[in-house]
């Protein structure tokens, strides 16, 4: 190899490596200016020596020739569409079909975000990009090779020698919301029409006859599956995606692997609440059988593979104006920005507020008061701000700055180390105290009937309550002085507060507002330690070893109980007679009895594995946990349902579904949302539907609500 050839190859490899770090790892190691200098140097060398230009050189992304009409080419393996579903019932039916066809084999599941882009197939031969095709009719597609060459995160040569023969990867061509907003801003500045949405823009861009036009639009590519491959090393989806990343190909982010379909479904249910974390359009999730050999066993229908399904959610969006940004201080001091919007109708409801989540979210999306923003509701539930309509921004709109002091107590704010949340660390902040007391009294915590938001507001404002223990020192005479509080109501509230003393260790730990400790984690701690005094003496190393706890949660628990504040909280509650062992709890209304210890179920893994999202997941658990009657007798539970998986379906007479699922867990069982041969029995109410039919089909025992309650030692 000549000196010039070595110089060119070294320069090309250096640029490829920087492309990989920027697009695949999202961790660039040089500035844009330094990168441009490398490209300029390569361009100049190739201009001087055109005979040494190679098709996979980074300079060859943009062709000079206009295309004629698009040629078509056959897919080496049919590019089938994916079966779609919009509800959990159909998702369960899909799982049942898999279990029926693989009755004796454990099935691992992969769940990935369904990127709302344009499907494409990319072919590499001996590590070099040679062709790109659209889906077309599934048997053959349009050849869009020249346009795909302009996509900067598609490597023209792979950076790994592990995949050296034929490699076909399938994925989505897409555009980020940030790039889309900037592109529209440039369009408006030129006096051109703006684009309506990212998907239509992507579809139009990859079919441009002039590749230079496509190159001007910041398209990207995510790989998500395998096509025709020779010399494949991986035998499952997760390992294949890791190989692609090592080769320099961007893969769909936040892919998760699960050992059971139930766990995969729980992840799906949680996912929709975190759409704000993504800077690209997502219209659902894709659930796949992980192992390739099992996929081959399942095969395909004429239209779709039998081993994959898309769980889609409908999305609705509208444009409105951001009038103001307010702040809420949470029970652990988290300061959350909230967008106050001009009311807009989305999916049949009027939306006037949306959480902006954190300071980094505002900065990333460049959200400013006075902007016009796109607000989206996914699954008709959670509104969030997708992007700013930058082309509609006026000159008088100023950059937004997050406050440096708490909006409630004016103490300095601090950012979590390694996280995204900004907090007020003043433990005496009145806003935090109100939120802690509200949560302490909530259904999933101590369940104090009658202690609502307005009463909490007055109790803190009047300085009647400064600690949890102060609640138990309240008298009817004090409460009568509150607005709209009569003698009878005051006496009932004092009685309800007193009854909450025996809710038990699990509920108490949840009620204490320890960072990262929600209802499920509290259950785990209660089962492990049985008594709060043992938990107080526990060291970080012991906590970290407990299943489903981990270092982040262990550190938070240690800081709370080893610190002066946590110790003071425990001693204060002890002094007013709050029971701090597992030998106390309460049943739903009209259900009483006596037995022995409590059981615990494991929490669902949170959407992301970093510290920043643990708390939001725990807060979601706190809001969705069961309602329990404050008037029930205090009892303990023995795990008579241990090892049994039970499904609850249909409309019940005496209890709500979450109440009966809590009973299942309290008595040691596992409440599942899906029916299989491993299901011990189904508790069926009226209008049970497809789950009841499935139970009958596979011979699972069916019991009524009354029959189930009769199994338990409640009388």
Order of alpha helices (4+ residues) and beta strands (2+ residues): alpha-alpha-beta-beta-alpha-beta-beta-beta-beta-alpha-beta-alpha-alpha-alpha-beta-alpha-beta-alpha-beta-alpha-beta-beta-beta-beta-alpha-beta-beta-beta-beta-alpha-alpha-alpha-alpha-alpha-alpha-alpha-alpha-alpha-alpha-alpha-beta-alpha-beta-beta-alpha-beta-beta-alpha-beta-alpha
